[in-house]
């Protein structure tokens, strides 16, 4: 598949950069996290997500804390096919876990940016 970007056409390919590390507060600021239950404001600055893609269209998302090195607080698996279906059905929200709600469209954009998902 080809992606048009600013008048240039790029051939997309799956790239796996390893782990992508993103802060909780930045994902909130960018509108990717649209709601977070039971997450104290003062703790958000120490939380971050890692995303890795072990195979095309599958994304392992982990929530970690700088305060607890090596301890995974929560994990989820996102599948590109399911995200695209939610977007097609105009279901804008994805429950990542019992604490975090994600904006489906912005999550897809994030995955596209970091993994060249097509």
C-alpha positions in Angstrom: 0.0 0.0 0.0 1.2 3.5 -0.7 0.7 6.4 1.6 0.5 10.0 0.4 2.4 12.4 2.6 2.7 16.0 1.6 2.5 15.3 -2.1 5.1 12.5 -1.9 4.2 8.9 -2.3 5.9 6.5 0.0 5.7 2.7 -0.2 4.8 1.6 3.3 6.6 -1.3 4.9 6.3 -2.8 8.4 9.1 -1.6 10.6 9.5 -2.8 14.1 11.6 -0.3 16.0 11.6 -2.4 19.2 9.8 -0.8 22.1 8.2 2.6 21.7 8.1 4.4 25.0 5.4 7.1 25.5 4.6 9.0 28.7 1.1 8.8 30.2 0.9 12.6 30.4 1.9 13.1 26.7 -0.7 10.6 25.5 -3.3 12.5 27.5 -2.2 15.8 26.1 -2.3 14.4 22.6 -5.9 13.2 23.1 -5.0 9.5 22.8 -6.0 8.8 26.4 -9.4 10.3 26.7 -10.2 9.1 30.2 -8.4 7.5 33.1 -10.2 6.1 36.1 -8.5 5.7 39.5 -5.2 7.2 38.3 -4.1 10.0 40.7 -3.0 13.2 39.0 0.3 13.2 40.9 1.1 9.7 39.8 0.5 10.2 36.1 3.9 11.9 35.6 5.7 8.6 36.6 3.6 6.4 34.3 4.6 5.4 30.8 3.5 3.0 28.1 5.7 0.7 26.0 4.4 -0.6 22.7 6.0 -3.3 20.7 4.8 -5.2 17.6 5.9 -8.9 17.7 4.2 -9.5 14.4 2.4 -7.4 11.8 -0.9 -6.0 13.0 -0.4 -7.1 16.7 0.7 -4.6 19.3 1.6 -5.4 22.9 1.0 -2.4 25.2 2.4 -2.3 28.7 1.8 0.3 31.4 4.8 0.8 33.7 5.9 3.2 36.4 9.3 4.8 37.0 8.6 4.3 40.7 8.4 0.5 40.3 11.2 -0.4 37.8 10.7 -3.8 36.1 7.1 -4.1 37.3 4.4 -4.2 34.6 1.2 -2.5 36.0 -1.1 -3.6 33.2 -0.8 -5.2 29.8 -3.0 -5.4 26.7 -2.9 -6.7 23.2 -4.2 -4.5 20.4 -5.0 -5.9 17.0 -5.0 -3.7 14.0 -8.0 -5.5 12.5 -10.1 -4.9 15.6 -9.1 -1.2 15.8 -10.0 -0.7 12.2 -13.4 -2.5 12.8 -14.1 -0.2 15.7 -13.3 2.8 13.5 -15.5 1.5 10.7 -18.4 1.0 13.2 -17.8 4.5 14.4 -17.1 3.3 17.9 -14.6 6.0 19.0 -13.5 4.6 22.3 -11.4 1.5 23.2 -11.2 0.2 26.8 -7.5 -0.5 27.1 -8.1 -1.8 30.6 -10.3 -1.0 33.6 -8.4 2.3 34.1 -7.7 3.7 30.7 -9.9 4.7 27.7 -8.3 5.4 24.3 -9.5 7.3 21.3 -9.5 4.7 18.5 -8.7 7.1 15.6 -5.8 8.7 17.4 -4.5 5.3 18.5 -4.4 4.2 14.9 -2.6 7.4 13.9 0.0 6.7 16.7 0.5 3.1 15.5 0.9 4.3 11.9 3.5 6.9 13.0 5.6 4.4 14.9 5.1 1.2 13.0 4.1 2.2 9.5 0.9 0.1 9.8 -1.0 -0.1 6.6 
